[in-house]
Amino acid sequence: MSARLLVIDDDAVTRELLTEVLQDEGYAVEACESGKLALARSAEETFDLAITDVRMPEMDGIAVTQALKAKQPELQVIVMTAFGSVETAVEAIRHGAFDYVSKPMNLDEIKSTVRRALTARDLSESS
């Protein structure tokens, strides 16, 4: 069974591009344009990994990460932002993110990070 991924970004172009690229990799991908919608979907469905933007209206990616991890601790979360800084990266990791990637996106880096996160999840589940 393919891994279930949740993409969360208020930018439609980024959301659609990530969805298409990750579906081409064989993942089942669902996309949400806000953190609140993503939390509602995660209450209905179980996901293996989430990719969230940091800067979004209403609820930022750090808050989304915290809420998702509180509901499903084994969920891997990758945080991405165009406004990258060491402080933001440290904060994201401190709040449970698996990793952090910068925009503009390097699609090979995203695919590699997703694979690493899912491998880490599988290893922690099997131990």
Contacts in CASP RR format, 6 or more apart in sequence:
PFRMAT RR
TARGET T0000
AUTHOR 0000-0000-0000
METHOD contacts of the structure
MODEL  1
MSARLLVIDDDAVTRELLTEVLQDEGYAVEACESGKLALARSAEETFDLA
ITDVRMPEMDGIAVTQALKAKQPELQVIVMTAFGSVETAVEAIRHGAFDY
VSKPMNLDEIKSTVRRALTARDLSESS
2 26 0 8 1.000
2 27 0 8 1.000
2 28 0 8 1.000
3 27 0 8 1.000
3 28 0 8 1.000
3 48 0 8 1.000
3 49 0 8 1.000
3 118 0 8 1.000
4 27 0 8 1.000
4 28 0 8 1.000
4 29 0 8 1.000
4 30 0 8 1.000
4 45 0 8 1.000
4 46 0 8 1.000
4 47 0 8 1.000
4 48 0 8 1.000
4 49 0 8 1.000
5 22 0 8 1.000
5 27 0 8 1.000
5 28 0 8 1.000
5 29 0 8 1.000
5 30 0 8 1.000
5 47 0 8 1.000
5 48 0 8 1.000
5 49 0 8 1.000
5 50 0 8 1.000
5 51 0 8 1.000
5 114 0 8 1.000
6 29 0 8 1.000
6 30 0 8 1.000
6 31 0 8 1.000
6 32 0 8 1.000
6 38 0 8 1.000
6 41 0 8 1.000
6 42 0 8 1.000
6 47 0 8 1.000
6 49 0 8 1.000
6 50 0 8 1.000
6 51 0 8 1.000
7 15 0 8 1.000
7 18 0 8 1.000
7 19 0 8 1.000
7 22 0 8 1.000
7 29 0 8 1.000
7 30 0 8 1.000
7 31 0 8 1.000
7 32 0 8 1.000
7 50 0 8 1.000
7 51 0 8 1.000
8 31 0 8 1.000
8 32 0 8 1.000
8 33 0 8 1.000
8 34 0 8 1.000
8 35 0 8 1.000
8 37 0 8 1.000
8 38 0 8 1.000
8 50 0 8 1.000
8 51 0 8 1.000
8 52 0 8 1.000
8 53 0 8 1.000
8 56 0 8 1.000
8 61 0 8 1.000
8 64 0 8 1.000
9 15 0 8 1.000
9 18 0 8 1.000
9 31 0 8 1.000
9 33 0 8 1.000
9 51 0 8 1.000
9 52 0 8 1.000
9 53 0 8 1.000
9 56 0 8 1.000
9 80 0 8 1.000
10 33 0 8 1.000
10 34 0 8 1.000
10 53 0 8 1.000
10 56 0 8 1.000
10 57 0 8 1.000
11 53 0 8 1.000
12 33 0 8 1.000
14 53 0 8 1.000
14 103 0 8 1.000
14 105 0 8 1.000
15 31 0 8 1.000
15 33 0 8 1.000
16 31 0 8 1.000
17 105 0 8 1.000
18 29 0 8 1.000
18 31 0 8 1.000
18 51 0 8 1.000
18 105 0 8 1.000
18 110 0 8 1.000
19 29 0 8 1.000
19 31 0 8 1.000
21 107 0 8 1.000
21 110 0 8 1.000
21 111 0 8 1.000
22 29 0 8 1.000
22 110 0 8 1.000
22 111 0 8 1.000
22 114 0 8 1.000
23 29 0 8 1.000
25 111 0 8 1.000
25 114 0 8 1.000
27 114 0 8 1.000
30 41 0 8 1.000
30 45 0 8 1.000
30 47 0 8 1.000
32 38 0 8 1.000
32 41 0 8 1.000
34 56 0 8 1.000
34 57 0 8 1.000
34 58 0 8 1.000
34 59 0 8 1.000
35 52 0 8 1.000
35 56 0 8 1.000
35 58 0 8 1.000
35 59 0 8 1.000
35 61 0 8 1.000
35 63 0 8 1.000
35 64 0 8 1.000
36 58 0 8 1.000
36 59 0 8 1.000
38 50 0 8 1.000
38 52 0 8 1.000
38 64 0 8 1.000
38 68 0 8 1.000
39 64 0 8 1.000
39 67 0 8 1.000
39 68 0 8 1.000
39 71 0 8 1.000
42 50 0 8 1.000
42 68 0 8 1.000
42 71 0 8 1.000
42 72 0 8 1.000
42 75 0 8 1.000
43 71 0 8 1.000
46 72 0 8 1.000
47 72 0 8 1.000
47 75 0 8 1.000
48 75 0 8 1.000
48 76 0 8 1.000
48 118 0 8 1.000
48 121 0 8 1.000
49 75 0 8 1.000
49 76 0 8 1.000
49 77 0 8 1.000
49 78 0 8 1.000
49 98 0 8 1.000
49 114 0 8 1.000
49 117 0 8 1.000
49 118 0 8 1.000
49 121 0 8 1.000
50 64 0 8 1.000
50 65 0 8 1.000
50 68 0 8 1.000
50 75 0 8 1.000
50 76 0 8 1.000
50 77 0 8 1.000
50 78 0 8 1.000
51 77 0 8 1.000
51 78 0 8 1.000
51 79 0 8 1.000
51 80 0 8 1.000
51 110 0 8 1.000
51 114 0 8 1.000
52 61 0 8 1.000
52 64 0 8 1.000
52 65 0 8 1.000
52 77 0 8 1.000
52 78 0 8 1.000
52 79 0 8 1.000
52 80 0 8 1.000
53 61 0 8 1.000
53 79 0 8 1.000
53 80 0 8 1.000
53 81 0 8 1.000
54 60 0 8 1.000
54 61 0 8 1.000
54 62 0 8 1.000
54 79 0 8 1.000
54 80 0 8 1.000
54 81 0 8 1.000
54 83 0 8 1.000
54 84 0 8 1.000
54 88 0 8 1.000
54 92 0 8 1.000
55 61 0 8 1.000
55 81 0 8 1.000
55 82 0 8 1.000
55 83 0 8 1.000
56 64 0 8 1.000
61 79 0 8 1.000
61 92 0 8 1.000
62 79 0 8 1.000
62 91 0 8 1.000
62 92 0 8 1.000
62 95 0 8 1.000
65 77 0 8 1.000
65 79 0 8 1.000
65 92 0 8 1.000
65 95 0 8 1.000
65 96 0 8 1.000
65 97 0 8 1.000
66 95 0 8 1.000
66 96 0 8 1.000
68 75 0 8 1.000
68 77 0 8 1.000
69 75 0 8 1.000
69 77 0 8 1.000
69 95 0 8 1.000
69 96 0 8 1.000
74 121 0 8 1.000
74 124 0 8 1.000
74 125 0 8 1.000
76 98 0 8 1.000
76 117 0 8 1.000
76 118 0 8 1.000
76 120 0 8 1.000
76 121 0 8 1.000
77 96 0 8 1.000
77 97 0 8 1.000
77 98 0 8 1.000
78 97 0 8 1.000
78 98 0 8 1.000
78 99 0 8 1.000
78 100 0 8 1.000
78 101 0 8 1.000
78 110 0 8 1.000
78 113 0 8 1.000
78 114 0 8 1.000
78 117 0 8 1.000
79 88 0 8 1.000
79 89 0 8 1.000
79 92 0 8 1.000
79 97 0 8 1.000
79 99 0 8 1.000
79 100 0 8 1.000
79 101 0 8 1.000
80 100 0 8 1.000
80 101 0 8 1.000
80 102 0 8 1.000
80 103 0 8 1.000
80 105 0 8 1.000
80 110 0 8 1.000
81 88 0 8 1.000
81 100 0 8 1.000
81 102 0 8 1.000
81 103 0 8 1.000
82 102 0 8 1.000
82 103 0 8 1.000
82 104 0 8 1.000
84 102 0 8 1.000
88 100 0 8 1.000
89 100 0 8 1.000
92 100 0 8 1.000
93 99 0 8 1.000
93 100 0 8 1.000
98 113 0 8 1.000
98 116 0 8 1.000
98 117 0 8 1.000
98 120 0 8 1.000
99 113 0 8 1.000
99 116 0 8 1.000
99 117 0 8 1.000
101 109 0 8 1.000
101 110 0 8 1.000
101 113 0 8 1.000
END
